[in-house]
Amino acid sequence: MAWRNQKETGPAVDQIENVVGRSCVARGDLFADGAFRVDGTIEGSVESKAAVVVAEGGTVTGNVRAADVVVAGKVHGNVHSSGHLEILGTGSIEGDIEVTSLRIETGGVFAGALSATFTRPG
C-alpha cells in the first residue's frame, strides 16, 4: 500500500499514474483508468478504475469513486469504493461512503452515512 512498507499487510495500491501536485488546484472532474495521487486540491469529482490516494495535505471537494481509496488528507464529498477504503489518522471524509471493506485509523474522521456490503471469507 502507498502508506505502508512491504512487510505490512493490506491491499496493494496500483501503480500511481496520475499526480496532482501540492501547488496544483484543479477545477473540474477527473477520470482515468490508472491510479491517482492527490497532493494538491481538486474542486470536482475524481474517478478511477484503479486506486485514488488523497495524500496528507491533499483535498478533494467532490465525489471520489475508485476500486481502492486511501484518505490521509480531506474529502468533502461522497466516496464509493468497490474494493477497500482506508481513512488514515490524518484523514477525514465529510460525506457518505459506500464500501465493501473499511478501515479507519485512530484519529481518522468520518462524518456521514455508511452503506456497506461486507462478506466474510470462507
Salt bridges, closest charged atoms under 4 A:
ASP33 OD1 - LYS49 NZ 3.37
ASP39 OD2 - ARG37 NE 3.06
GLU43 OE1 - ARG27 NE 2.88
GLU86 OE2 - ARG4 NH2 2.89
GLU86 OE1 - HIS84 NE2 3.90
GLU86 OE2 - ARG103 NH1 2.23
GLU94 OE1 - HIS76 ND1 3.40
GLU98 OE2 - HIS80 NE2 3.64
GLU105 OE2 - ARG103 NH1 3.47
